[in-house]
Amino acid sequence: MTFPVLGQIGGLLLVFLITYFYTQNLPPLIEKFSALDNFNVLILLSILITLPGLAIFCKSFWEYLVAYGAVNSMYENMQKSGRVYDFDAHTELIKRRAIPFIGLWFLFGIFSAIALCPLFWVICGILAVYFVLTFQVFTFEPELSPVGCVKKSLTLVKGHFSSTFMLMALSGALTYILIPQIVIKIFDLSGISEFLSKGILPFVNLMPLPELEQFGLKSPTAYDVAIFTIQTFVAQILIQYTLPLRSILWSLWYKNLNSGISKISSSKRPSERLMEKSHKKYGKKKLDRNILKRASEKDEEI
């Protein structure tokens, strides 16, 4: 998980670092190279210098998405063998199904975009509970399509909404709030946050913070912005590092709900049980049509 998590942070930092030195040295570069005194050239050069950092970010972000499915696969293997090993093999299983996996994340992206609209907050919040097991279904039931995974998750959670919601609330409070805030508090008390903030103060000083007062907003100090940025980075790193905890939790919940569905589906219908009893009692003698009709009516009631 180190590269998928820290690679994203490192890629973004590389983009900002290169951009900072580029803007600081741009005037003397223009004086030295007249070709740079052109808007199109400047735009092209700006894009080129950010490509290395963006490439690292995209690569690590993709690995992070794959890791979410790989942890589910690793958990299943741990249940069978009692050991945790060869994480690369589990990531390879997900990468072999890259197209449906990307399709599933595409559906997730559409859902997230819709959820940004305040009008859909309530309905999307409810649907998020029903769709929480989608990626577990993708890992454990590879024969299903992305849409099929979404439908299966809805089926699993149906009838267990309150329990699933409580699990979401508890896991979210633990991994998104409690753990990050504890570590951030330790960083603040030990002076680590202040020490790290000094490294980004030169970038923050370039921001037009005083201009915020023109919009009726209180202008924060550069120090406050730097501290907030460090705290945000620390929280994001911890949230991503606790991904295996959330993934294993939902894998356990998937197994629990899916086993319940399997038991229901494997139980015989009343008409089937009646047919078996009749064969034992009467052999090959046919049942009366009225008996079969009553048995079918019982099936429909169930």
Backbone bond lengths (Angstrom), bond angles and torsions (degrees), N, CA, C in turn:
res aa  C-N    CA-C-N  psi(-1)  N-CA   C-N-CA  omega(-1)  CA-C   N-CA-C  phi
1 M - - - 1.458 - - 1.527 112.49 -
2 T 1.329 116.69 -7.91 1.464 118.72 -174.48 1.525 112.03 -65.37
3 F 1.337 117.07 -51.66 1.467 118.55 -179.64 1.525 112.29 -66.55
4 P 1.348 119.76 -45.05 1.465 118.34 178.58 1.523 113.86 -57.43
5 V 1.336 117.21 -33.20 1.466 120.13 -178.20 1.527 111.49 -86.98
6 L 1.330 116.25 -58.81 1.464 120.04 -176.19 1.524 112.08 -71.92
7 G 1.336 117.25 -24.73 1.463 120.09 177.52 1.518 112.05 -62.64
8 Q 1.326 117.00 -37.23 1.464 120.03 177.56 1.526 110.90 -64.63
9 I 1.338 115.30 -45.64 1.468 119.54 178.92 1.527 110.47 -64.57
10 G 1.340 116.01 -44.51 1.461 120.31 -179.36 1.513 112.56 -63.55
11 G 1.334 116.87 -39.15 1.460 120.40 178.51 1.519 112.23 -63.03
12 L 1.326 116.15 -44.09 1.469 119.86 178.73 1.525 111.49 -66.11
13 L 1.339 116.17 -41.53 1.468 119.21 178.53 1.525 111.37 -63.04
14 L 1.339 116.40 -37.59 1.460 120.16 178.33 1.525 110.93 -64.39
15 V 1.334 116.37 -40.51 1.468 120.25 177.50 1.525 110.84 -60.40
16 F 1.331 116.46 -48.37 1.471 120.12 -178.82 1.524 111.59 -67.05
17 L 1.329 116.62 -37.67 1.463 119.88 -178.09 1.527 111.19 -66.17
18 I 1.333 116.06 -48.04 1.467 119.83 179.63 1.526 110.84 -64.46
19 T 1.336 115.86 -41.11 1.466 119.79 179.30 1.523 111.29 -63.10
20 Y 1.330 116.06 -38.53 1.467 120.35 179.87 1.527 111.01 -62.17
21 F 1.334 116.02 -50.83 1.468 119.00 -179.33 1.527 111.33 -67.01
22 Y 1.310 116.90 -30.58 1.468 121.25 177.90 1.529 110.77 -65.13
23 T 1.339 116.09 -47.08 1.467 119.40 -179.54 1.531 111.78 -68.95
24 Q 1.336 116.64 -33.40 1.461 119.72 -179.57 1.530 112.08 -69.62
25 N 1.325 116.39 -32.09 1.468 120.58 -176.27 1.523 113.18 -104.80
26 L 1.338 116.73 6.43 1.463 119.61 -177.34 1.533 113.15 -65.18
27 P 1.335 120.81 -46.12 1.482 119.97 -179.41 1.525 113.76 -56.30
28 P 1.354 119.66 -49.28 1.474 117.61 178.34 1.526 112.96 -66.30
29 L 1.349 116.77 -29.42 1.466 119.16 177.82 1.525 111.07 -67.49
30 I 1.333 116.45 -37.58 1.466 120.11 178.84 1.525 110.52 -66.40
31 E 1.340 115.93 -38.43 1.464 119.44 178.10 1.523 111.58 -65.76
32 K 1.331 115.22 -34.19 1.463 119.33 -177.32 1.520 112.18 -82.10
33 F 1.343 116.24 -36.86 1.471 120.85 -179.51 1.526 108.22 -121.12
34 S 1.294 117.11 105.68 1.469 122.21 -176.70 1.525 112.55 -64.58
35 A 1.336 116.58 -24.00 1.467 119.86 -179.27 1.528 111.63 -64.54
36 L 1.327 116.51 -23.15 1.462 119.99 -179.54 1.522 112.18 -76.34
37 D 1.329 116.84 -12.25 1.462 120.69 -179.95 1.524 110.08 -82.65
38 N 1.319 114.55 54.35 1.459 121.76 -178.49 1.534 107.87 -146.26
39 F 1.329 116.66 131.15 1.469 120.51 -174.18 1.527 111.83 -60.93
40 N 1.333 117.15 -45.79 1.466 120.53 -178.59 1.524 111.83 -62.87
41 V 1.321 116.09 -39.63 1.466 120.38 178.81 1.524 110.45 -65.39
42 L 1.326 116.64 -41.05 1.463 120.75 179.54 1.528 111.38 -63.59
43 I 1.331 116.14 -41.77 1.470 119.98 178.53 1.520 110.51 -63.89
44 L 1.334 116.73 -45.47 1.459 120.97 179.79 1.524 111.18 -62.07
45 L 1.312 116.49 -43.03 1.460 120.86 179.74 1.531 111.08 -66.31
46 S 1.327 116.39 -37.07 1.470 120.46 178.24 1.523 111.13 -63.24
47 I 1.335 115.61 -38.68 1.468 119.62 178.18 1.522 110.85 -68.26
48 L 1.321 116.31 -42.71 1.469 120.71 -176.99 1.528 112.30 -63.59
49 I 1.321 117.30 -40.05 1.464 119.15 -176.20 1.532 112.01 -73.27
50 T 1.331 117.28 -18.84 1.468 119.45 178.22 1.526 112.71 -91.06
51 L 1.338 117.45 -10.46 1.465 120.38 -176.74 1.530 113.81 -60.18
52 P 1.345 120.20 -43.91 1.480 118.65 -179.95 1.529 112.92 -58.06
53 G 1.331 116.43 -46.39 1.462 119.54 179.44 1.515 112.36 -65.86
54 L 1.333 116.85 -40.40 1.461 120.52 178.76 1.521 111.46 -66.29
55 A 1.340 116.85 -36.10 1.467 120.78 178.19 1.528 110.53 -63.59
56 I 1.331 116.39 -43.87 1.469 120.48 177.97 1.527 110.53 -63.73
57 F 1.330 116.10 -42.58 1.463 120.08 179.89 1.528 111.14 -62.47
58 C 1.331 117.20 -48.00 1.466 121.15 -178.46 1.524 111.71 -63.38
59 K 1.338 116.67 -41.82 1.455 121.01 179.04 1.524 111.07 -62.11
60 S 1.323 116.55 -48.03 1.463 120.50 -178.61 1.529 111.28 -68.73
61 F 1.333 117.24 -34.79 1.464 120.46 178.38 1.526 110.54 -65.93
62 W 1.327 117.34 -41.08 1.462 121.33 176.24 1.527 110.65 -62.86
63 E 1.328 117.07 -42.74 1.461 120.52 178.43 1.529 110.80 -63.33
64 Y 1.314 115.91 -33.51 1.469 119.49 178.70 1.529 110.52 -68.06
65 L 1.324 117.09 -42.30 1.460 120.78 177.30 1.522 110.89 -62.30
66 V 1.332 116.06 -42.45 1.469 120.69 178.93 1.525 110.40 -64.64
67 A 1.334 116.34 -37.69 1.468 120.61 -178.54 1.519 111.35 -60.32
68 Y 1.331 117.28 -31.47 1.463 119.99 -179.70 1.528 110.73 -62.41
69 G 1.338 116.02 -42.27 1.457 119.10 176.71 1.508 112.42 -75.44
70 A 1.339 117.33 -34.32 1.465 121.30 -178.24 1.522 111.83 -66.00
71 V 1.324 117.20 -35.63 1.471 120.14 178.74 1.524 110.25 -63.69
72 N 1.343 117.06 -37.51 1.461 120.07 176.54 1.517 110.99 -61.97
73 S 1.335 116.37 -45.54 1.462 121.19 178.76 1.522 111.24 -63.59
74 M 1.329 116.81 -40.40 1.459 121.15 179.53 1.523 111.05 -65.18
75 Y 1.317 116.64 -37.07 1.467 120.62 177.89 1.523 110.41 -63.54
76 E 1.347 116.40 -43.57 1.462 119.52 179.54 1.523 110.84 -61.71
77 N 1.335 116.82 -41.60 1.459 120.59 178.46 1.532 111.15 -65.78
78 M 1.335 116.52 -35.76 1.460 120.66 177.89 1.522 110.66 -64.98
79 Q 1.326 117.20 -36.46 1.453 120.78 178.47 1.521 111.85 -65.24
80 K 1.335 115.73 -32.99 1.460 119.97 -178.01 1.524 112.61 -82.92
81 S 1.340 116.77 -44.26 1.468 120.77 -174.01 1.524 113.63 -101.24
82 G 1.338 116.83 -18.30 1.456 119.74 -177.98 1.515 113.40 79.47
83 R 1.338 117.65 8.53 1.465 121.54 -179.43 1.530 110.37 -130.91
84 V 1.326 114.64 155.51 1.466 121.74 175.50 1.519 108.09 -115.63
85 Y 1.336 116.94 116.62 1.460 119.71 -177.98 1.521 110.36 -158.11
86 D 1.333 115.39 164.45 1.460 124.41 173.70 1.529 112.39 51.53
87 F 1.337 115.84 63.99 1.461 120.64 179.99 1.525 111.08 -63.24
88 D 1.335 116.86 -31.64 1.469 120.62 -179.55 1.523 111.54 -62.19
89 A 1.330 116.33 -34.69 1.464 119.70 179.32 1.524 110.71 -65.11
90 H 1.317 116.90 -36.83 1.465 120.59 179.95 1.532 111.00 -72.25
91 T 1.321 117.24 -36.20 1.466 119.14 176.22 1.526 110.72 -66.66
92 E 1.332 116.22 -33.91 1.462 120.15 179.13 1.528 110.92 -65.25
93 L 1.332 117.32 -34.74 1.461 121.06 177.80 1.527 110.86 -61.54
94 I 1.325 116.34 -37.91 1.464 120.27 179.26 1.524 110.47 -73.53
95 K 1.332 116.93 -40.94 1.466 120.71 -177.79 1.526 111.52 -65.61
96 R 1.329 117.77 -29.05 1.463 120.28 177.51 1.526 111.41 -66.86
97 R 1.302 116.54 -20.70 1.470 121.59 177.19 1.529 109.07 -110.58
98 A 1.325 115.40 40.98 1.466 121.10 -172.78 1.525 112.13 -60.98
99 I 1.342 117.86 -40.43 1.464 120.11 -175.57 1.530 111.61 -64.34
100 P 1.352 119.26 -53.31 1.470 117.30 176.64 1.526 112.89 -64.69
101 F 1.336 116.76 -29.65 1.465 120.02 178.68 1.526 110.41 -66.51
102 I 1.330 116.26 -43.32 1.470 120.26 176.33 1.529 110.12 -64.58
103 G 1.342 115.88 -38.98 1.459 119.65 177.36 1.516 112.29 -60.79
104 L 1.332 115.49 -38.56 1.464 119.79 178.66 1.523 111.35 -66.49
105 W 1.340 117.07 -42.10 1.462 120.41 177.12 1.526 111.22 -68.78
106 F 1.335 116.77 -29.18 1.464 120.08 175.95 1.530 110.28 -64.74
107 L 1.335 116.03 -43.40 1.462 119.84 176.36 1.526 110.68 -62.44
108 F 1.332 115.51 -39.74 1.461 120.35 177.89 1.529 110.79 -63.53
109 G 1.335 116.60 -38.27 1.461 120.66 178.41 1.519 112.10 -64.86
110 I 1.342 116.32 -41.28 1.466 120.21 177.52 1.527 110.26 -62.41
111 F 1.330 115.40 -44.60 1.463 120.24 179.31 1.531 110.88 -61.22
112 S 1.334 116.56 -42.24 1.470 120.87 179.94 1.522 111.16 -65.37
113 A 1.344 116.71 -38.19 1.464 120.39 179.01 1.529 110.90 -64.90
114 I 1.329 116.01 -40.87 1.468 119.75 177.73 1.524 110.58 -65.48
115 A 1.343 115.50 -37.54 1.471 120.20 -177.97 1.524 112.73 -67.18
116 L 1.324 118.32 -15.80 1.465 120.75 178.40 1.523 112.14 -69.36
117 C 1.321 116.58 -23.76 1.462 120.82 -179.75 1.534 109.46 -77.86
118 P 1.332 118.54 124.81 1.477 120.64 -178.63 1.523 114.05 -56.19
119 L 1.334 117.55 -28.45 1.460 120.61 -178.93 1.523 112.25 -64.74
120 F 1.331 116.90 -24.60 1.460 120.78 -176.21 1.532 112.90 -106.78
121 W 1.319 118.15 10.03 1.458 120.35 -175.78 1.535 112.12 -60.46
122 V 1.321 116.50 -45.12 1.471 119.97 -176.39 1.520 110.82 -67.37
123 I 1.330 116.76 -51.45 1.462 119.97 -177.83 1.523 111.64 -64.61
124 C 1.339 116.84 -38.48 1.469 119.89 178.65 1.528 111.32 -69.93
125 G 1.338 116.77 -33.22 1.457 119.78 176.10 1.516 111.47 -64.14
126 I 1.326 116.50 -39.88 1.470 120.72 177.88 1.522 110.51 -68.00
127 L 1.338 116.38 -45.11 1.464 120.08 -179.99 1.523 111.71 -64.56
128 A 1.333 117.47 -32.09 1.467 120.72 178.98 1.522 111.07 -60.04
129 V 1.323 116.85 -34.73 1.466 120.53 177.46 1.526 109.99 -67.48
130 Y 1.330 116.19 -42.88 1.467 119.99 -179.13 1.533 112.21 -68.60
131 F 1.328 117.20 -29.71 1.468 120.94 -175.82 1.526 113.42 -96.07
132 V 1.325 118.39 6.76 1.463 121.17 -171.81 1.530 112.95 -66.48
133 L 1.326 117.89 -22.72 1.467 121.18 -177.82 1.526 112.80 -97.42
134 T 1.321 117.43 11.87 1.465 121.16 -175.22 1.522 112.54 -58.27
135 F 1.323 117.69 -45.00 1.464 120.36 -176.62 1.527 111.86 -75.32
136 Q 1.322 117.52 -25.62 1.459 119.64 173.13 1.529 110.08 -69.09
137 V 1.324 115.95 -40.78 1.466 119.92 176.62 1.524 110.03 -62.20
138 F 1.327 116.82 -41.13 1.469 121.06 179.22 1.524 111.21 -58.69
139 T 1.332 117.12 -40.26 1.464 120.84 -177.80 1.518 111.94 -75.35
140 F 1.330 117.01 -45.30 1.459 120.88 -172.20 1.525 113.51 -86.94
141 E 1.335 117.89 -16.92 1.463 121.11 179.47 1.528 108.75 -129.55
142 P 1.332 117.23 74.19 1.470 121.78 -173.62 1.522 114.76 -64.69
143 E 1.321 117.67 -13.89 1.460 119.38 -178.95 1.526 112.53 -77.53
144 L 1.324 117.84 -13.57 1.458 121.37 -177.56 1.525 111.62 -84.24
145 S 1.324 115.98 147.61 1.465 122.12 175.60 1.527 109.05 -79.44
146 P 1.344 118.50 169.02 1.471 119.83 176.87 1.526 113.13 -54.43
147 V 1.332 116.70 -44.24 1.464 119.57 177.96 1.522 110.33 -66.06
148 G 1.339 116.55 -37.54 1.460 120.52 177.48 1.518 112.24 -63.12
149 C 1.330 116.62 -35.50 1.473 120.77 177.59 1.523 110.65 -64.63
150 V 1.331 115.96 -40.76 1.464 120.26 178.98 1.527 110.02 -64.33
151 K 1.332 116.56 -43.61 1.463 120.56 -179.82 1.523 111.38 -64.75
152 K 1.342 116.45 -40.20 1.462 119.67 -179.43 1.523 110.90 -66.46
153 S 1.327 117.10 -38.50 1.461 120.30 177.25 1.523 110.52 -61.86
154 L 1.323 116.41 -42.19 1.462 120.68 178.39 1.523 110.47 -62.05
155 T 1.341 116.27 -40.84 1.464 120.80 179.38 1.522 111.59 -64.85
156 L 1.325 116.55 -40.99 1.462 120.61 -179.04 1.525 111.91 -65.30
157 V 1.325 116.50 -42.82 1.468 120.66 -175.43 1.523 111.68 -77.90
158 K 1.331 116.95 -24.16 1.458 120.64 -178.97 1.539 109.70 -57.16
159 G 1.306 116.11 125.25 1.457 121.03 -176.58 1.517 113.43 90.99
160 H 1.348 116.31 -7.94 1.474 121.38 178.87 1.528 109.70 -130.56
161 F 1.323 116.27 31.71 1.466 120.01 -174.67 1.526 111.95 -63.11
162 S 1.326 117.18 -48.43 1.468 120.24 -176.13 1.522 111.60 -63.34
163 S 1.341 117.08 -40.75 1.467 120.40 179.37 1.523 110.71 -65.91
164 T 1.335 116.03 -42.34 1.464 120.25 179.59 1.525 110.84 -65.85
165 F 1.326 115.98 -39.84 1.467 119.73 178.65 1.527 111.16 -63.12
166 M 1.327 116.94 -41.11 1.467 120.39 178.93 1.522 110.95 -64.04
167 L 1.336 116.94 -39.64 1.468 120.04 177.13 1.524 111.06 -63.70
168 M 1.337 116.08 -41.19 1.465 120.06 177.76 1.526 110.70 -61.97
169 A 1.325 116.07 -43.39 1.464 120.28 -178.25 1.527 111.17 -65.38
170 L 1.331 116.65 -43.78 1.466 120.33 -178.16 1.527 111.55 -68.42
171 S 1.346 116.55 -46.22 1.467 119.39 -179.65 1.526 110.91 -66.42
172 G 1.340 116.51 -36.91 1.460 120.02 177.66 1.517 112.21 -66.27
173 A 1.337 116.05 -43.26 1.466 119.83 179.20 1.526 111.28 -63.62
174 L 1.344 116.15 -37.34 1.466 120.05 -177.99 1.522 112.25 -72.96
175 T 1.338 116.86 -50.48 1.469 120.63 -171.40 1.524 114.03 -91.32
176 Y 1.332 117.74 -22.39 1.464 120.21 -179.26 1.528 113.31 -99.43
177 I 1.328 116.65 -22.96 1.467 119.28 -175.43 1.526 112.20 -121.11
178 L 1.336 117.12 -60.47 1.465 121.01 -170.87 1.526 112.83 -62.03
179 I 1.340 117.29 -56.72 1.472 120.54 -177.79 1.528 111.75 -61.11
180 P 1.350 119.81 -49.30 1.478 119.06 178.42 1.525 113.25 -59.87
181 Q 1.339 117.17 -41.31 1.461 119.27 -177.28 1.523 112.06 -68.28
182 I 1.326 117.32 -34.23 1.468 120.35 177.21 1.526 110.24 -64.27
183 V 1.332 116.34 -46.61 1.468 120.34 -179.29 1.528 110.65 -66.38
184 I 1.333 117.32 -41.48 1.468 120.72 178.51 1.526 110.65 -61.38
185 K 1.325 116.52 -40.92 1.467 120.11 178.41 1.526 110.92 -62.66
186 I 1.337 116.59 -40.67 1.467 120.52 177.24 1.532 110.41 -63.28
187 F 1.333 116.39 -41.86 1.466 121.05 178.32 1.528 111.10 -62.23
188 D 1.334 116.30 -40.83 1.467 119.97 -179.21 1.528 111.36 -67.19
189 L 1.326 116.29 -44.37 1.466 120.26 -177.61 1.528 112.26 -69.05
190 S 1.326 116.36 -32.91 1.465 120.18 -178.18 1.526 112.95 -86.17
191 G 1.334 117.13 -7.48 1.461 120.80 179.45 1.517 114.26 84.79
192 I 1.349 117.23 6.13 1.468 120.36 -179.65 1.524 110.65 -67.52
193 S 1.324 116.75 -40.06 1.469 120.26 179.89 1.526 111.06 -61.01
194 E 1.330 116.21 -44.04 1.466 120.30 179.53 1.523 111.28 -64.70
195 F 1.342 116.02 -39.17 1.463 120.04 179.55 1.529 111.08 -64.55
196 L 1.335 116.63 -44.26 1.464 120.51 -179.38 1.525 111.63 -69.94
197 S 1.324 116.65 -30.66 1.469 119.60 -178.15 1.526 112.13 -65.55
198 K 1.330 116.63 -26.29 1.467 119.80 179.61 1.528 111.46 -64.09
199 G 1.335 116.56 -25.76 1.457 119.76 -179.37 1.512 113.74 -74.04
200 I 1.338 117.22 -22.11 1.468 119.32 -178.46 1.527 112.45 -110.31
201 L 1.315 117.60 -2.12 1.469 119.98 178.31 1.529 113.21 -57.49
202 P 1.352 119.50 -39.66 1.480 118.66 177.45 1.521 113.10 -58.69
203 F 1.339 117.31 -34.60 1.465 120.41 178.46 1.524 110.42 -72.57
204 V 1.340 115.78 -41.21 1.467 119.94 -178.48 1.521 111.06 -65.63
205 N 1.319 116.84 -35.18 1.471 120.64 -179.56 1.524 112.45 -63.96
206 L 1.338 116.79 -20.17 1.464 120.20 178.10 1.526 112.08 -78.75
207 M 1.327 116.98 -14.30 1.463 120.93 -177.80 1.528 110.53 -77.75
208 P 1.335 117.50 141.33 1.483 121.21 -179.92 1.528 111.50 -80.00
209 L 1.312 117.26 63.42 1.465 120.98 -176.67 1.528 113.41 -62.70
210 P 1.346 119.87 -41.08 1.481 119.00 -179.49 1.526 113.77 -60.61
211 E 1.318 118.10 -24.42 1.460 120.75 -178.09 1.525 112.29 -69.00
212 L 1.343 117.41 -15.23 1.462 119.96 178.40 1.521 111.97 -63.79
213 E 1.332 116.37 -25.98 1.461 120.34 179.92 1.523 111.87 -65.15
214 Q 1.330 117.64 -22.29 1.459 121.03 177.91 1.525 111.45 -66.69
215 F 1.340 116.57 -23.66 1.465 121.34 -179.93 1.532 111.46 -98.74
216 G 1.322 116.39 14.03 1.452 120.43 178.73 1.511 114.21 78.84
217 L 1.327 117.08 15.26 1.457 121.53 -179.49 1.523 110.15 -103.52
218 K 1.318 115.32 144.64 1.457 119.85 177.61 1.518 109.27 -72.88
219 S 1.307 116.22 126.66 1.465 120.73 -177.14 1.534 110.23 -77.56
220 P 1.341 117.96 120.17 1.470 119.67 177.11 1.524 110.33 -76.39
221 T 1.298 115.37 157.32 1.465 119.33 176.92 1.520 109.39 -78.29
222 A 1.324 115.60 159.69 1.467 119.91 178.37 1.524 110.64 -61.67
223 Y 1.316 116.59 -34.27 1.469 120.94 179.07 1.529 110.75 -64.71
224 D 1.331 116.86 -43.54 1.467 120.80 179.32 1.526 110.97 -61.91
225 V 1.322 116.47 -42.41 1.467 120.71 179.41 1.524 110.53 -64.90
226 A 1.324 117.01 -40.53 1.464 121.09 179.83 1.524 111.08 -64.56
227 I 1.340 117.16 -44.40 1.467 121.30 178.41 1.526 110.66 -62.88
228 F 1.329 116.23 -43.81 1.467 120.54 179.29 1.527 110.84 -62.01
229 T 1.317 117.23 -40.25 1.468 121.43 178.99 1.523 111.17 -63.01
230 I 1.334 116.95 -44.37 1.464 120.93 178.53 1.522 110.55 -62.39
231 Q 1.321 117.19 -44.56 1.462 120.85 179.60 1.525 111.42 -62.60
232 T 1.326 116.13 -38.09 1.467 120.22 178.61 1.521 111.12 -65.93
233 F 1.325 117.14 -43.56 1.461 121.01 178.16 1.526 111.06 -62.22
234 V 1.327 117.05 -44.15 1.470 121.08 -179.86 1.526 110.51 -62.52
235 A 1.328 116.49 -45.04 1.463 120.65 179.54 1.525 111.09 -62.13
236 Q 1.339 116.92 -42.70 1.459 120.83 -179.69 1.519 111.48 -64.09
237 I 1.327 117.04 -41.20 1.466 120.60 178.65 1.524 110.80 -62.03
238 L 1.323 116.85 -44.65 1.464 120.87 -178.89 1.521 111.48 -67.66
239 I 1.327 117.07 -38.73 1.466 120.43 177.89 1.525 110.50 -61.81
240 Q 1.322 116.76 -41.47 1.457 119.82 -179.50 1.528 111.74 -72.74
241 Y 1.324 116.99 -35.01 1.467 119.56 178.61 1.531 112.17 -69.38
242 T 1.317 117.81 -23.43 1.468 120.50 178.20 1.527 111.91 -89.06
243 L 1.319 117.24 9.44 1.466 121.11 176.24 1.523 112.49 -53.80
244 P 1.355 120.65 -45.64 1.470 119.72 179.48 1.525 113.46 -57.22
245 L 1.327 118.10 -34.94 1.465 120.59 178.60 1.523 110.53 -62.05
246 R 1.328 116.20 -46.96 1.465 119.81 -179.94 1.517 111.08 -67.18
247 S 1.321 116.50 -40.58 1.458 120.63 -178.12 1.529 111.40 -64.03
248 I 1.326 116.95 -44.31 1.467 120.87 179.33 1.524 110.46 -66.34
249 L 1.329 116.68 -39.08 1.461 120.37 177.54 1.521 111.10 -57.82
250 W 1.337 116.76 -47.99 1.463 119.83 -178.31 1.525 111.75 -72.64
251 S 1.323 117.66 -26.57 1.466 119.90 174.21 1.527 110.22 -66.25
252 L 1.325 116.32 -42.72 1.466 120.63 176.66 1.527 110.97 -62.01
253 W 1.320 115.79 -42.60 1.459 119.93 -179.81 1.524 111.14 -67.28
254 Y 1.330 116.98 -38.50 1.466 120.84 176.04 1.525 110.60 -60.48
255 K 1.336 116.55 -48.10 1.459 120.68 -179.51 1.522 110.70 -59.90
256 N 1.318 116.24 -39.85 1.462 120.58 -178.86 1.528 111.25 -65.72
257 L 1.329 116.76 -48.17 1.463 120.45 -178.84 1.519 111.75 -70.44
258 N 1.324 116.78 -39.30 1.460 120.06 -177.90 1.520 111.62 -68.39
259 S 1.331 117.32 -34.22 1.464 120.09 177.77 1.520 110.21 -66.18
260 G 1.340 116.74 -34.19 1.454 120.05 176.99 1.511 111.84 -65.95
261 I 1.339 116.48 -40.57 1.467 120.30 177.59 1.518 110.77 -66.36
262 S 1.342 116.66 -38.26 1.465 121.11 -179.65 1.517 110.64 -63.07
263 K 1.347 116.48 -39.34 1.460 119.74 179.96 1.515 110.89 -66.35
264 I 1.349 115.42 -39.72 1.460 118.97 179.61 1.521 110.97 -66.83
265 S 1.344 116.01 -44.13 1.462 120.01 -177.59 1.518 111.70 -69.33
266 S 1.355 117.00 -29.74 1.459 120.28 -178.36 1.520 112.34 -80.44
267 S 1.358 118.51 -17.55 1.461 120.91 179.11 1.521 108.98 -72.56
268 K 1.331 115.89 144.77 1.456 120.56 -174.77 1.521 110.82 -83.85
269 R 1.298 114.78 146.37 1.450 121.28 178.65 1.524 109.48 -71.06
270 P 1.362 119.12 155.90 1.467 121.88 -179.48 1.517 113.31 -55.46
271 S 1.333 116.99 -39.86 1.466 119.79 -179.55 1.524 111.29 -65.39
272 E 1.370 116.65 -35.84 1.461 119.69 178.62 1.522 111.14 -67.92
273 R 1.344 116.38 -40.77 1.462 119.46 177.99 1.523 111.06 -65.04
274 L 1.333 116.17 -38.13 1.456 120.47 178.80 1.521 111.08 -65.15
275 M 1.324 116.81 -39.13 1.457 121.01 178.55 1.522 111.11 -63.98
276 E 1.340 116.71 -41.87 1.461 120.13 179.27 1.524 110.95 -62.85
277 K 1.347 115.93 -43.80 1.467 119.31 179.20 1.522 111.33 -62.99
278 S 1.332 115.22 -38.17 1.463 118.79 -178.49 1.519 111.39 -67.66
279 H 1.348 116.20 -37.43 1.459 119.25 178.71 1.521 111.05 -65.91
280 K 1.337 115.73 -38.26 1.462 118.70 178.90 1.529 111.33 -68.33
281 K 1.341 115.47 -36.84 1.462 119.37 -174.87 1.518 112.87 -85.10
282 Y 1.335 116.17 -41.12 1.464 119.71 -173.47 1.520 113.85 -110.61
283 G 1.319 117.16 -3.73 1.457 119.80 -179.46 1.500 110.72 70.15
284 K 1.311 117.36 -124.52 1.465 122.15 -177.47 1.522 113.08 -89.97
285 K 1.312 116.93 3.12 1.460 120.12 -179.78 1.524 110.36 -67.12
286 K 1.325 117.23 134.75 1.461 121.60 -176.53 1.529 111.12 -76.34
287 L 1.314 116.11 147.34 1.456 121.90 177.10 1.524 110.68 -78.78
288 D 1.315 114.49 153.79 1.453 119.87 175.16 1.531 109.49 -67.21
289 R 1.311 117.35 142.07 1.465 121.49 -177.04 1.524 111.87 -61.16
290 N 1.313 118.28 -34.59 1.463 120.92 -179.81 1.523 111.52 -64.89
291 I 1.344 116.35 -34.97 1.464 120.08 178.61 1.522 109.94 -65.69
292 L 1.342 116.01 -45.28 1.462 119.99 178.78 1.524 111.42 -63.52
293 K 1.336 116.50 -36.64 1.454 120.20 179.91 1.521 110.72 -64.31
294 R 1.368 116.58 -43.55 1.459 120.22 179.35 1.529 111.13 -64.83
295 A 1.341 116.81 -36.58 1.464 120.45 178.65 1.519 110.86 -65.78
296 S 1.335 117.05 -39.63 1.466 120.78 179.02 1.519 111.05 -66.02
297 E 1.363 115.94 -37.28 1.461 119.49 178.36 1.521 111.22 -64.13
298 K 1.351 116.83 -35.64 1.469 120.63 176.81 1.520 111.05 -65.56
299 D 1.346 115.96 -37.82 1.468 120.05 177.46 1.517 110.83 -60.38
300 E 1.341 115.57 -43.77 1.456 119.52 -177.30 1.524 111.22 -66.51
301 E 1.358 116.55 -35.28 1.464 119.87 178.22 1.512 111.04 -64.54
302 I 1.345 118.14 -36.51 1.468 123.30 179.11 1.495 110.85 -72.31
